């Protein structure tokens, strides 16, 4: 619901407007004084397309999945209208999309507990990737295998004490709530 999302941005004092014509159920195009950003959401477990996208990432064939093709098309349309985004944002599955698109187009990223498949771990790019993860996060555990990625700035935080199991440690609320 784009109206609810815009209301949230306004209430939180986030100075961006959602470009509804370029946004989708999987990502928001955010326009503000500081430029244009695309924010990709994480997996909805009841969404078959999301689950198959996660599976594609796990086996390294995500570039052929419709969600990645759609993200590429959206990025092209955003660039045609506004110029290249100045940042790509994402959580979990969306974090993978952000880093993948950032690598391909030289756009910096900010991601939260990104799902890191083997293709991202082996990738090279000039873009700067700022990655925030909880120490018990299973989706971004592959970060420990990265070497020579000077453009990856990784910050790890402890999950909330009530979120020590792996599913809870992965939740975005570890970054948006205090306890």
Secondary structure, 3 states (H helix, E strand, C coil): CHHHHHHHHHHCCCCEEECCCCCCCCEEEEEECCEEEEEECCCCCCCHHHHHHHHHHHHCCHHHCHHHHHHHHHHHHHHHHHCCCCEEEEECHHHHHHHHHHHHHCCCEEEECCCCCHHHHHCCCCCCEEEEEECCCCCCHHHHHCCCCCCEEEEEECCCHHHCCHHHHHCCHHHHCCC
